[in-house]
Amino acid sequence: MKALGGMLILALGGVAACSGGGEGTGAGGTAGTAGAGGMAGAGGMGGTAGGGMGGDGGSGGVFVPGCPSGIVCGTGDCCAQGSECVIDACLPACATNVRCGADLSVCCGAGEVCVADQCAQPGGNCLDWADCAEGEFCESTLGVCLPQPPPGAATCEYKPPPGPLKPVLEWSWTESTIFPAFHQVINMPVVVDLENDGTPDVVIVTSNNFNASQTAYLRALNGKDGIEKWDAAVDVYADANRVQPRVTPAAADIDGDGFVEIVTGKAGGGLIAFEHDGKVKWTSKQADGTTNWTVALDSATVAIADLEGDGKPEIVVGGAVFDANGVLRFNGGAFFGANTGTYGAVSIIADLDGVMPQEIVSGKKALRSDGTTYWEQAALSDGYPAIADLDLDGKPELVVVSNDTVRVQNPTTGAVIASVEMPGNGLGGPPTIADFDADGRPEIAAANGTAYSVFEFEAGETATLSVKWQKTTQDGSSNRTGSSVFDFQGDGAAEVVYNDECYFRVYDGATGDTLFEEKNPSATIHEYPVVADVDGDNNTEVVLAANDLFHLNGQNGCPYGANGLRHGIYVYGDADDNWVRTRKIWNQHAYHLTNVNANGTVPSPESASWISPFGLNNYRQSNQGAGVFNAPDLQVSLEASLAPCPGGVDLRAFVQNKGTDGVPPGVKVRFYRGNGPDGTFIGETTTTKALLPGQYELVVMPYKTLASDVVMSFYVEVDKDEAGEGGLNECLEDNNGATLGGVECGDLN
């Protein structure tokens, strides 16, 4: 029935209060208590809850002929007491503020959410996909595991539109007040959350000279803005705790205290570990536990894993394995996993045969967790390894880059299955494995001194390796740079993220076309850019190191000369925040998604990445796993409370998330007099709480009536600014507004 707007009559004595009031006491009674969704009645008897859950309903003490509730909806329809406007219909108020079903008529139970039109109870808390059960995804706003809609179900998804990459610089670190001359960064950055505050941090090795005999400092930068986290009094800056400038650190919670530790090379040889706050934890010891282990490490990488799956992580550098206290368990060779000679040991840890413990693997040898030999191919040159299931038979293949050759080897024997010479010149850097062309099968990628190339593997009686594409690059110094991989648009084809001596580039994985190029000099070892959500905003960034020491000295000349030289750390994000979400951690050079949990703990036992239920058959690629495209869908319903009449009305907007991912608080809600956003702007407010799928929040905007306001229409719009631009990537963008018509307020004349 329509709300009659003609006259509002003050309630006298025992006349029923119309809107939202609690129970009054009769004539002259005291104000009633607030009902669910209503304001306290002003002394009327028998006032009942009205106007929706949790809102500011009409004040009591008024009587609206023909509309006792004083709440109108749609085209001026009067809602019954205890109802609220849902889209354009009056429905019984929902005490849990979670609506579900195609018509939103279902009120979910306490603590439930609505995913794909079904009420469901959330699982546990999560930081990313690895914390959730199969069939769940990690919701991005509050970090809870929610059901992933099954294939074919109604799913709210946002997939980035095809188009050019638009990286923009978000922040950079180029200088410090603490030993400011030490600002050159040639190692891969590490991304971890040091304080468990939800904001990742960037851990870097900074130096003023790249000779292994020189010294450097470990630093930690806030992932939001690049501000240094440790002051000059912290242990990392003590002379005795300086680090080696050419060793790539690793970070993980190695002692079970709930915080990550950082392990890297120590100046003068051996390893040194620091607590999350920069305090020194230990320096490496021989097996006797007292004598320092000070073997020189030239351009090595540190890895952390739980070899036996016993809950006690080990630290691995080359073929040397230490316990979590830094005591040497065995030394299988400091240059185990180097691409010829004694330069840059890059070993990996993997369960080669599906039977724990895991093995330590190089290009020509694998060691068991007790230091004995698992297999050895003495005739092969050593090299940089990676591992994945290339032929999709459920069993992995070992990939090795060695002496300008890419090899595929049997992981349990080391026998060569196929090999191919790399285009260009140089020894070659650590390989990356990913599906570069969206054909469902992984390919191999690696760089040498003059080319970056992607290789196809074909299994069969006579397996083959062939060059898919190659691009000219410049890395005459180390000719061993690494690379990482990320599927920025989520189309199944991964892009290459690579930095040579002169440029940071992103290559199209299928064709090798250059999608982005930025001047970024480096003398190079085997560093590579890191892809992670570095500031915790649920958007992906690329973190890359830069150094110009050699270029300033006239070495490693780049085409742009001195005009493009820079040093430090640079973080790039997407101009439109369209890159698909990813993890907030990248903890070591041998990163492969299952090697570390989102909170920095070490999996025990570690799942084989090539048979992960999340389809993570890759190496040195970042991903978010299940639910990466899940998106919010904001809808809004609008009703009016006539309680303030004749001087005004209260506009009451129910902002609901109908999507499959949460939204943070602070969503804009804009109100207009008229039938659309071209009407007269009334005011703007914002939501105050995060909204999981199905949840809604009531926001109220008062409107002061004018003499000309006889029959009024109003419009509300969510997630739009004054220019009509939205701030969230939703699965639907054309359902963010609602109109309310036929509102009559009347007067007392």
TORTORBA-219897 format. One record per residue (C-alpha): residue in three letters; y, x, z. Coordinates in steps of 0.1 Angstrom, whole numbers, plus 5000, padded with zeros to 4 digits. Layout:
alaYXZ
...
//
This chain:
met500050005000
lys503650114994
ala505850245022
leu508749995027
gly511850195029
gly514349925038
met514949955075
leu513850165104
ile513949995138
leu514050185171
ala510950105192
leu511749895223
gly509449845252
gly505849825242
val506349825204
ala503850065187
ala505150405178
cys504550475142
ser503950835135
gly502151115151
gly503051045187
gly500651085216
glu500150805241
gly503350685256
thr504050475287
gly505850175274
ala509450075276
gly511550375286
gly508450585290
thr508350965288
ala507551145255
gly503951135245
thr501951445239
ala501451575204
gly498551435185
ala496551645160
gly499051705133
gly501851495149
met504851555171
ala505051395205
gly505951035206
ala509250955221
gly508250705247
gly506450445226
met503250305239
gly499950365220
gly501150635196
thr498250795177
ala497651105159
gly498851115124
gly499951315095
gly497251575093
met495651855113
gly497952105130
gly501151975115
asp504551845127
gly504051475122
gly506751215126
ser508251175160
gly507350865178
gly509750585187
val510250455152
phe508750165134
val508350155096
pro507649805083
gly504549815061
cys503750185069
pro502950225106
ser501950595102
gly505250685085
ile503350925061
val503550875024
cys501551034996
gly501151034958
thr503650784943
gly504750654977
asp501450524990
cys501250485028
cys498550675045
ala496650525074
gln496950655108
gly494950985112
ser494951055075
glu496551335054
cys497451365018
val494951554997
ile496151614962
asp497351254956
ala495051064979
cys495050975015
leu491951115032
pro490851125069
ala492351435086
cys490051735087
ala490051895122
thr488652235109
asn491252275081
val488352345057
arg487852105028
cys485052115003
gly483451934974
ala484751854940
asp487151584954
leu487851774986
ser486551485006
val484051695026
cys485251845059
cys483252155067
gly482152245102
ala483852475126
gly483852835114
glu482552745079
val484052815045
cys483752645012
val482352854983
ala481452694950
asp481952344965
gln479452414992
cys480152455030
ala478652785043
gln478752995074
pro480153345068
gly477953645076
gly479053955095
asn482154165091
cys482354415063
leu484354685048
asp482754675014
trp479654544996
ala477254785013
asp477854605046
cys476654265033
ala473254125026
glu471954064991
gly473453744977
glu476653804996
phe479953974988
cys482654135010
glu485653905011
ser488754125006
thr491353975030
leu489653945064
gly486554155056
val483653905061
cys480453865041
leu480453535022
pro477853384999
gln478153494963
pro477853194940
pro474653204921
pro474653244883
gly475752914867
ala477552784898
ala481152704897
thr482753044904
cys486453124907
glu486853464890
tyr489753664877
lys488953924851
pro491754164840
pro493154074806
pro492254334779
gly495154554770
pro496554904776
leu496255074810
lys499655084827
pro499455344855
val502555384876
leu503155654903
glu502955494937
trp503555804958
ser503356184957
trp503156474982
thr504756794970
glu505956975001
ser505557005038
thr507657115067
ile504657285082
phe504057605062
pro505857465033
ala504857745008
phe501257615011
his501657324986
gln499157404959
val496157174957
ile493257284935
asn490357104953
met489156744948
pro490956514974
val488856335000
val489655975008
val488455845043
asp489955635070
leu490555885098
glu491655645126
asn489655335116
asp492955145112
gly492154995078
thr494355235059
pro492555515042
asp493855875043
val493856155019
val492456495031
ile493456795011
val493157175011
thr496557335005
ser497157704996
asn499657944981
asn497058154964
phe493758064948
asn491858384956
ala488858314977
ser489858595000
gln493158425008
thr493658145034
ala494757785032
tyr495457485055
leu493757145057
arg496156855057
ala495856475061
leu498156235043
asn498655865050
gly497155665021
lys500055425020
asp502855665015
gly501656025016
ile503256105049
glu501456395068
lys499556275098
trp499156595118
asp501956785134
ala502357165137
ala500557185171
val497257055158
asp494257295156
val494157295118
tyr497357505116
ala496157775141
asp495558105124
ala491958115136
asn491257785119
arg492657845084
val490357735056
gln489157875024
pro491357764994
arg488457714969
val485857524989
thr485857144985
pro485556955018
ala483356665027
ala483956405054
ala481656165074
asp480856065109
ile478456345117
asp478256295155
gly478155915159
asp481455895178
gly482855625154
phe485255855136
val484756075106
glu484756455108
ile485856695080
val483757005070
thr485057265047
gly484957645041
lys486457875067
ala488758155058
gly486758475058
gly483458295052
gly481258025066
leu482157665074
ile484457495099
ala484557135110
phe487456935123
glu487656605142
his489556315127
asp492756415145
gly492756775133
lys491156935164
val488557205156
lys485057085163
trp482857395154
thr482457695132
ser479157755115
lys476557945135
gln473358125126
ala470057975137
asp470358145171
gly473357915178
thr475658195189
thr476258435160
asn478758315134
trp477458235099
thr480158385077
val478658405043
ala481358405016
leu481658074996
asp483358104963
ser484357754949
ala481457574966
thr481357214975
val480257065008
ala477956765010
ile476856555039
ala473556355040
asp470756255064
leu467856445049
glu465056295070
gly466555955076
asp466456015114
gly470055925121
lys471056285123
pro473256395094
glu473056745079
ile475756955061
val474757115029
val476557385010
gly474657534981
gly471157584994
ala472257635030
val471657345054
phe473257305089
asp472757045116
ala475656825128
asn476657095153
gly477057355126
val473957545134
leu472057685104
arg468657525098
phe467857735067
asn469557925039
gly468157865005
gly471058054989
ala474858024991
phe475058004953
phe472257754949
gly473557504922
ala476057734906
asn476557724869
thr475458094863
gly476358374886
thr477958334920
tyr480758084911
gly480957734926
ala477657614941
val477457234935
ser474157114949
ile473156744954
ile470856564978
ala468456294965
asp465056154972
leu463356274940
asp459956114945
gly460655804965
val459055954996
met461356065024
pro462656315033
gln465256385007
glu465556704987
ile468356954980
val468656994943
ser470157254919
gly469657304882
lys466557524885
lys465157454919
ala464657184945
leu464157244983
arg462457025008
ser464256935040
asp462557225058
gly463657485033
thr460357525015
thr460357494977
tyr459657154962
trp459757284926
glu461257574908
gln461857654871
ala462558024873
ala463158064835
leu466057814835
ser469657914842
asp471057734873
gly473657464869
tyr475357154882
pro473156854888
ala473456474890
ile470856204890
ala470355854876
asp467755634858
leu468655704822
asp465855514806
leu465755214830
asp462155264840
gly462955254877
lys462555634881
pro465355874880
glu466156164857
leu467856484867
val470856584846
val472056944847
val475057114830
ser474257484827
asn475657764805
asp477257524779
thr474157304777
val473356964790
arg469756914801
val467656614812
gln464856724835
asn461956564853
pro463156524889
thr459756594905
thr458856904884
gly462157034870
ala460657044835
val463156994807
ile462756664789
ala465656704765
ser468756924760
val471756964738
glu474457224733
met477857104744
pro480657084718
gly483357344723
asn483157654744
gly482657734781
leu480057704807
gly480557334816
gly481457144847
pro479556894870
pro478256594850
thr479156234855
ile476755944847
ala477855594839
asp477455314813
phe480355414790
asp479755154763
ala478554844781
asp475054854765
gly473354834799
arg472155204798
pro473955494814
glu475255794794
ile476156144805
ala479656304804
ala480856654811
ala483656894802
asn483657264793
gly486457504783
thr487657324751
ala486056974750
tyr485156664770
ser482056494757
val479856194763
phe476156224755
glu473455964747
phe469856004760
glu466955844741
ala463655834759
gly460355854740
glu457456074731
thr460156324720
ala463256254740
thr466556344726
leu470156414737
ser473056364713
val476756374713
lys478356034714
trp481956154712
gln484056454721
lys487756524727
thr489656854726
thr490756974760
gln492057294776
asp490257464805
gly490157834797
ser490257934834
ser487257794851
asn485857594822
arg483857404849
thr486157104858
gly484456784869
ser485456424862
ser485056084877
val484455734862
phe485755384867
asp485555054849
phe489254964853
gln488954624835
gly485554534847
asp484154474812
gly481054684818
ala482354984799
ala483455274822
glu486455484815
val486555854820
val489155994845
tyr489656364838
asn492156644844
asp492156974825
glu494557264829
cys497457064815
tyr496956684815
phe495556404835
arg493856164810
val491955844809
tyr489555814780
asp487955494766
gly484255534775
ala482955394743
thr485155574718
gly486955864736
asp490355724727
thr493055834750
leu494155544771
phe496655734793
glu498056084795
glu500256244820
lys501356614825
asn499456744854
pro498857124855
ser495957294873
ala494357644873
thr491057444878
ile487857504896
his485557204895
glu487956944909
tyr488356594895
pro490556284901
val489356044927
val489355664922
ala489655454954
asp491755194972
val493755464989
asp496255245007
gly493954955018
asp495754684997
asn492654574978
asn494054734946
thr492555044930
glu494455374928
val493755724912
val494356024934
leu494756354917
ala495556714927
ala498056934909
asn498957304911
asp501357514890
leu500957864906
phe499258014876
his501557844851
leu504557974869
asn503058324867
gly502758284829
gln499058204829
asn497257894816
gly500157804794
cys500557434785
pro502157284754
tyr505057134775
gly505957474791
ala507757464824
asn509157114818
gly505956944831
leu504957174860
arg504257014894
his502057064924
gly500656854953
ile499056514953
tyr499856224930
val498655864934
tyr498755614905
gly498155244906
asp498354964880
ala501754824873
asp500354474874
asp497654524900
asn495054424874
trp492554704879
val489354564895
arg488954634932
thr486954924945
arg485955104977
lys488355265002
ile486355585005
trp485355884984
asn484056145008
gln482656434989
his482156594955
ala478556474951
tyr479756114956
his477355844943
leu478255514962
thr475155504984
asn475755845000
val478255705025
asn478955375042
ala482455225041
asn483155315077
gly482355685071
thr478855685086
val475955835068
pro473255595056
ser469955645074
pro467855635053
glu469955655021
ser469155404994
ala468355544960
ser471555474940
trp469655414907
ile467655124921
ser470454964942
pro470454584940
phe474154604931
gly473454784898
leu475055114908
asn472955334885
asn475555604881
tyr476955924896
arg480556004905
gln481555654897
ser483455414920
asn482555044922
gln482954744945
gly479554594939
ala479054214942
gly481953974940
val484354224923
phe485853944902
asn485953674929
ala489453544931
pro491553284951
asp492752954937
leu495652814955
gln496252434954
val498752234972
ser499151874984
leu502451714994
glu503251435017
ala506351315035
ser506951215070
leu509550935073
ala510050995110
pro513451165106
cys514750875085
pro517450775078
gly518951115080
gly516051295063
val512351335057
asp509951615066
leu508151745035
arg504651855045
ala502652075021
phe498952145026
val498252485010
gln494552525003
asn492552814989
lys489952654965
gly488752994952
thr485953244960
asp488053514977
gly490553505005
val494353525004
pro496553705029
pro499353535049
gly502853525034
val502253315004
lys505553164992
val505952784993
arg509052654975
phe510252294977
tyr512452094952
arg514151754950
gly512851614917
asn509651614897
gly509351994890
pro510652344895
asp513652254874
gly514852014902
thr517252094930
phe515952374952
ile515552274988
gly514152585005
glu511352835008
thr508852915035
thr505553115037
thr502053065050
thr501353235083
lys497653305082
ala494953435059
leu493053165041
leu489353205033
pro487752985006
gly488252625015
gln490752675043
tyr494252525042
glu497452545062
leu500152295067
val503752415062
val506752185067
met510252185051
pro512851935064
tyr515051755038
lys518451605047
thr518951295028
leu522151225007
ala523850885002
ser522450884967
asp518850924979
val517350574976
val513950634960
met513151004961
ser510751244943
phe509851594955
tyr507951884942
val506252184959
glu505052504943
val502952784959
asp502753154950
lys505753144928
asp509053314932
glu512453204919
ala511553324884
gly508253134885
glu506153454887
gly503053454909
gly502153734933
leu498353674933
asn495753704906
glu494153364907
cys491353214886
leu493652924878
glu497452954876
asp498252604864
asn497452404895
asn499952554920
gly502252254922
ala502351894935
thr504751604931
leu505451324956
gly507251024943
gly508450684956
val509750804989
glu512250555004
cys514050645036
gly516550365041
asp519250345067
leu520250165098
asn523149955083
//
